């Protein structure tokens, strides 16, 4: 029964397209009759027009069906890639946590300095897993349209302040200077979800900026829109990577050894697009990266 329903769903667009073509042909013939065309000529016209319309629409319907099948295959491929990436990013910290827990439990590690080191490493692993789960949960919320029905508002100054506070420890540890210049956009109303966007962009900038570097956040209003920029003086973007930086779980290093799960920029892009905006990146090797967010300004 499910197979029959699946076939019906697959061919429904084609059948509807054929029916639409036949109706269009019938309407054309009706117009010809009303215009006084002789019956024999109308019949001849019908023999020529209706099969042609039906064939053309059927071919178009088949093409549409192939495109839909290609889209389904692409979605399925993305789903498999997502599962593979999530499995990798879960397995690595879990394996490390298990090994350290077993070492402590079996008495292999007993001296206080090593125990403290193990505890710190385990805490880092737990925080990594927590961030991954949080990112996946927020991605699910975005895909479910949670942002579209959100009514809470904040000011851009509040959003940036919260994001800076969340990244302060990471920046201080690397000795980075983080600057914020909001100019006339400080009081602009925006969604609180923008906090996650700014935070993810800052974390990305801090991760890829060497010690004593600079990360800068600036914003301004223009023609009914709000423009936010996060740029750094870091390592920049590898050639050919600009089109992939927003892909879920993509990282610049093939070994996937960099910090984070590779979801931060993908999540930022999803949130921005759900808010009706756009996000782009510019930069090259050894000249830093510049992420720009453009959002419609709403009261």
BAPA-277252 format. One record per residue (C-alpha): residue in three letters; y, x, z. Coordinates in nm, 3 decimals, always signed. Each point is the difference from the previous one (the first is absolute). Last residue first. Layout:
    aa        c2        c1        c3
   Ala         Y         X         Z
...
//
This chain:
    aa        c2        c1        c3
   Unk    +4.781    +1.100    +1.504
   Unk    -0.185    +0.164    -0.285
   Unk    +0.065    +0.323    -0.188
   Unk    -0.248    +0.050    -0.281
   Unk    -0.191    +0.324    +0.059
   Unk    +0.002    +0.341    -0.170
   Unk    -0.203    +0.276    +0.164
   Unk    +0.042    +0.361    -0.116
   Unk    -0.234    +0.286    +0.086
   Unk    +0.127    +0.353    -0.062
   Unk    -0.237    +0.294    +0.016
   Unk    +0.073    +0.369    +0.050
   Unk    +0.086    +0.271    -0.249
   Unk    -0.306    +0.226    +0.027
   Unk    -0.202    -0.190    -0.263
   Unk    +0.180    -0.305    -0.136
   Unk    +0.190    -0.302    +0.120
   Unk    +0.053    -0.369    -0.051
   Unk    -0.167    -0.300    +0.155
   Unk    +0.040    -0.373    -0.048
   Unk    -0.009    -0.318    +0.205
   Unk    +0.090    -0.350    -0.114
   Unk    +0.101    -0.319    +0.176
   Unk    -0.102    -0.363    +0.038
   Unk    -0.106    +0.029    +0.364
   Unk    -0.365    -0.002    -0.107
   Unk    +0.083    +0.290    -0.232
   Unk    +0.140    +0.200    +0.292
   Unk    -0.301    -0.079    +0.217
   Unk    -0.252    +0.099    -0.269
   Unk    +0.187    +0.325    -0.076
   Unk    +0.015    +0.100    +0.367
   Unk    -0.371    -0.075    +0.038
   Unk    -0.086    +0.226    -0.292
   Unk    +0.230    +0.268    +0.143
   Unk    -0.173    -0.004    +0.339
   Unk    -0.360    -0.048    -0.113
   Unk    -0.105    +0.362    -0.054
   Unk    -0.205    +0.010    +0.318
   Unk    +0.226    +0.231    +0.195
   Unk    +0.027    +0.377    +0.020
   Unk    -0.099    +0.212    -0.298
   Unk    -0.357    +0.115    -0.054
   Unk    -0.088    -0.234    -0.286
   Unk    -0.177    +0.291    -0.176
   Unk    +0.174    -0.087    -0.327
   Unk    +0.341    +0.052    +0.156
   Unk    +0.284    -0.227    -0.113
   Unk    -0.144    -0.300    +0.171
   Unk    -0.102    -0.341    -0.130
   Unk    -0.135    -0.243    +0.258
   Unk    +0.174    -0.302    -0.155
   Unk    +0.200    +0.092    -0.314
   Unk    +0.375    +0.039    +0.066
   Unk    +0.005    +0.376    -0.067
   Unk    -0.182    -0.049    -0.330
   Unk    +0.274    -0.031    -0.261
   Unk    +0.199    +0.286    +0.153
   Unk    -0.305    +0.228    -0.002
   Unk    +0.027    +0.135    -0.355
   Unk    +0.153    +0.329    +0.112
   Unk    -0.026    +0.045    +0.378
   Unk    +0.266    -0.171    +0.213
   Unk    +0.240    +0.192    +0.221
   Unk    -0.077    +0.271    +0.253
   Unk    +0.264    -0.111    +0.246
   Unk    +0.376    -0.041    +0.011
   Unk    -0.027    -0.372    +0.067
   Unk    +0.122    -0.333    -0.127
   Unk    -0.006    -0.357    +0.129
   Unk    +0.228    -0.240    -0.188
   Unk    +0.085    -0.363    +0.073
   Unk    +0.185    -0.226    -0.245
   Unk    +0.097    -0.354    +0.099
   Unk    +0.088    -0.246    -0.272
   Unk    +0.271    -0.257    -0.062
   Unk    +0.208    +0.223    -0.226
   Unk    -0.032    +0.318    +0.206
   Unk    -0.075    +0.073    +0.362
   Unk    -0.071    +0.344    +0.139
   Unk    -0.275    +0.194    +0.166
   Unk    -0.085    +0.352    +0.106
   Unk    -0.294    +0.168    +0.169
   Unk    -0.024    +0.380    -0.011
   Unk    -0.281    +0.238    +0.087
   Unk    +0.090    +0.365    +0.046
   Unk    -0.207    +0.317    +0.030
   Unk    -0.033    +0.230    +0.302
   Unk    -0.380    -0.006    -0.032
   Unk    -0.135    -0.100    -0.339
   Unk    +0.035    -0.353    -0.143
   Unk    -0.307    -0.183    -0.128
   Unk    -0.107    -0.169    +0.324
   Unk    +0.361    -0.083    +0.091
   Unk    +0.060    -0.173    -0.333
   Unk    -0.320    -0.204    +0.025
   Unk    +0.079    -0.100    +0.357
   Unk    +0.352    -0.098    -0.106
   Unk    -0.128    -0.214    -0.290
   Unk    -0.252    -0.167    +0.228
   Unk    +0.265    -0.071    +0.263
   Unk    +0.246    -0.135    -0.254
   Unk    -0.261    -0.240    -0.142
   Unk    -0.128    -0.100    +0.343
   Unk    +0.352    -0.084    +0.114
   Unk    +0.048    -0.206    -0.317
   Unk    -0.235    -0.252    +0.157
   Unk    +0.290    -0.099    +0.227
   Unk    +0.140    -0.180    -0.308
   Unk    +0.360    +0.071    -0.088
   Unk    +0.358    -0.079    +0.103
   Unk    +0.267    +0.258    -0.089
   Unk    +0.183    +0.131    +0.307
   Unk    -0.058    +0.369    -0.078
   Unk    +0.058    -0.038    -0.375
   Unk    +0.366    +0.107    -0.002
   Unk    -0.086    +0.363    +0.077
   Unk    -0.370    +0.040    +0.085
   Unk    -0.010    +0.377    +0.047
   Unk    -0.310    +0.121    +0.185
   Unk    -0.094    +0.366    +0.049
   Unk    -0.330    +0.152    +0.107
   Unk    +0.001    +0.375    +0.070
   Unk    -0.347    +0.148    +0.022
   Unk    -0.139    +0.225    +0.273
   Unk    -0.361    -0.085    -0.081
   Unk    -0.074    -0.148    +0.344
   Unk    +0.339    -0.170    +0.000
   Unk    -0.078    -0.182    -0.326
   Unk    -0.338    -0.130    +0.123
   Unk    +0.147    -0.107    +0.334
   Unk    +0.293    -0.180    -0.161
   Unk    -0.208    -0.201    -0.248
   Unk    -0.025    -0.327    +0.196
   Unk    +0.360    +0.034    +0.119
   Unk    +0.120    +0.049    -0.357
   Unk    -0.180    -0.316    -0.111
   Unk    +0.155    -0.204    +0.282
   Unk    +0.349    +0.131    -0.077
   Unk    -0.049    -0.070    -0.372
   Unk    -0.095    -0.364    +0.060
   Unk    +0.272    -0.060    +0.257
   Unk    +0.266    +0.145    -0.232
   Unk    -0.137    -0.209    -0.288
   Unk    +0.061    -0.314    +0.202
   Unk    -0.286    -0.227    +0.096
   Unk    -0.135    -0.336    -0.113
   Unk    -0.303    -0.214    +0.084
   Unk    -0.085    -0.276    -0.250
   Unk    -0.335    +0.121    -0.134
   Unk    -0.166    -0.230    -0.253
   Unk    -0.001    +0.249    -0.288
   Unk    -0.094    +0.286    +0.230
   Unk    -0.334    -0.156    +0.093
   Unk    -0.096    -0.035    -0.367
   Unk    -0.373    +0.072    +0.046
   Unk    +0.035    +0.331    -0.187
   Unk    +0.272    +0.106    +0.244
   Unk    -0.212    -0.098    +0.300
   Unk    -0.302    +0.189    -0.139
   Unk    +0.215    +0.308    -0.052
   Unk    +0.120    -0.036    +0.359
   Unk    -0.357    -0.006    +0.127
   Unk    -0.098    +0.300    -0.211
   Unk    +0.301    +0.195    +0.126
   Unk    -0.074    -0.087    +0.363
   Unk    -0.368    +0.094    -0.040
   Unk    +0.093    +0.337    -0.152
   Unk    +0.260    +0.062    +0.268
   Unk    -0.256    -0.075    +0.273
   Unk    -0.255    +0.232    -0.160
   Unk    +0.251    +0.285    -0.007
   Unk    +0.102    -0.072    +0.360
   Unk    -0.366    +0.015    +0.107
   Unk    -0.045    +0.334    -0.174
   Unk    +0.314    +0.142    +0.163
   Unk    -0.125    -0.116    +0.341
   Unk    -0.333    +0.168    -0.068
   Unk    +0.175    +0.325    -0.089
   Unk    +0.206    -0.015    +0.319
   Unk    -0.314    -0.070    +0.207
   Unk    -0.181    +0.289    -0.167
   Unk    +0.285    +0.240    +0.078
   Unk    +0.007    -0.117    +0.360
   Unk    -0.375    +0.056    +0.023
   Unk    +0.041    +0.348    -0.148
   Unk    +0.263    +0.090    +0.260
   Unk    -0.203    -0.157    +0.286
   Unk    -0.331    +0.189    -0.059
   Unk    -0.296    -0.233    -0.046
   Unk    -0.095    -0.021    -0.368
   Unk    -0.370    -0.002    -0.078
   Unk    -0.053    -0.236    +0.293
   Unk    -0.195    -0.254    -0.203
   Unk    +0.266    -0.272    +0.040
   Unk    +0.287    +0.233    -0.092
   Unk    -0.171    +0.126    -0.316
   Unk    -0.111    -0.353    -0.086
   Unk    +0.357    -0.131    +0.029
   Unk    +0.127    +0.287    -0.217
   Unk    -0.256    -0.066    -0.275
   Unk    +0.055    -0.377    +0.008
   Unk    +0.377    +0.034    -0.022
   Unk    -0.029    +0.237    -0.297
   Unk    -0.241    -0.230    -0.181
   Unk    +0.229    -0.296    +0.068
   Unk    +0.303    +0.192    -0.130
   Unk    -0.175    +0.073    -0.334
   Unk    -0.194    -0.324    -0.044
   Unk    +0.297    -0.236    +0.017
   Unk    +0.204    +0.176    -0.269
   Unk    -0.302    +0.036    -0.224
   Unk    -0.109    -0.362    +0.040
   Unk    +0.356    -0.117    -0.065
   Unk    +0.012    +0.205    -0.321
   Unk    -0.334    -0.132    -0.128
   Unk    +0.089    -0.360    +0.091
   Unk    +0.335    +0.031    -0.179
   Unk    -0.161    +0.152    -0.309
   Unk    -0.250    -0.286    -0.011
   Unk    +0.279    -0.258    +0.031
   Unk    +0.204    +0.174    -0.269
   Unk    -0.301    -0.015    -0.234
   Unk    -0.047    -0.370    +0.077
   Unk    +0.366    -0.065    -0.075
   Unk    -0.030    +0.189    -0.331
   Unk    -0.317    -0.191    -0.091
   Unk    +0.174    -0.330    +0.071
   Unk    +0.295    +0.106    -0.215
   Unk    -0.234    +0.091    -0.285
   Unk    -0.171    -0.339    +0.029
   Unk    +0.340    -0.172    -0.016
   Unk    +0.090    +0.205    -0.308
   Unk    -0.330    -0.097    -0.164
   Unk    +0.064    -0.367    +0.074
   Unk    +0.350    +0.023    -0.144
   Unk    -0.145    +0.154    -0.317
   Unk    -0.256    -0.281    -0.018
   Unk    +0.275    -0.257    +0.041
   Unk    +0.205    +0.160    -0.275
   Unk    -0.301    -0.005    -0.232
   Unk    -0.059    -0.364    +0.090
   Unk    +0.366    -0.083    -0.061
   Unk    -0.010    +0.152    -0.348
   Unk    -0.331    -0.165    -0.085
   Unk    +0.115    -0.345    +0.117
   Unk    +0.329    +0.029    -0.185
   Unk    -0.174    +0.107    -0.320
   Unk    -0.261    -0.275    +0.034
   Unk    +0.278    -0.260    +0.046
   Unk    +0.232    +0.113    -0.274
   Unk    -0.204    +0.012    -0.319
   Unk    -0.217    -0.310    +0.030
   Unk    +0.293    -0.184    +0.158
   Unk    +0.227    +0.089    -0.292
   Unk    -0.253    -0.144    -0.242
   Unk    -0.015    -0.321    +0.204
   Unk    +0.380    -0.015    +0.012
   Unk    +0.015    +0.056    -0.377
   Unk    -0.245    -0.283    -0.057
   Unk    +0.195    -0.231    +0.230
   Unk    +0.335    +0.048    -0.176
   Unk    +0.281    +0.165    +0.206
   Unk    +0.250    -0.260    +0.121
   Unk    +0.179    +0.198    +0.272
   Unk    -0.190    -0.193    +0.263
   Unk    -0.324    +0.127    -0.149
   Unk    +0.123    +0.360    +0.008
   Unk    +0.107    -0.040    +0.365
   Unk    -0.344    -0.129    +0.083
   Unk    -0.157    +0.297    -0.174
   Unk    +0.211    +0.239    +0.207
   Unk    -0.090    -0.183    +0.321
   Unk    -0.367    +0.021    -0.090
   Unk    +0.034    +0.375    -0.055
   Unk    +0.170    +0.046    +0.337
   Unk    -0.273    -0.207    +0.165
   Unk    -0.265    +0.214    -0.166
   Unk    +0.171    +0.317    +0.118
   Unk    +0.024    -0.128    +0.357
   Unk    -0.368    -0.091    -0.007
   Unk    -0.090    +0.347    -0.122
   Unk    +0.209    +0.159    +0.276
   Unk    -0.159    -0.221    +0.262
   Unk    -0.344    +0.099    -0.121
   Unk    +0.089    +0.370    +0.013
   Unk    +0.156    -0.027    +0.346
   Unk    -0.309    -0.187    +0.131
   Unk    -0.246    +0.260    -0.129
   Unk    -0.013    +0.228    +0.303
   Unk    +0.039    -0.275    +0.258
   Unk    -0.287    -0.196    -0.159
   Unk    -0.217    +0.311    -0.011
   Unk    +0.063    +0.059    +0.370
   Unk    -0.079    -0.362    +0.078
   Unk    -0.330    +0.025    -0.186
   Unk    -0.087    +0.321    +0.185
   Unk    +0.083    -0.170    +0.331
   Unk    -0.240    -0.283    -0.088
//
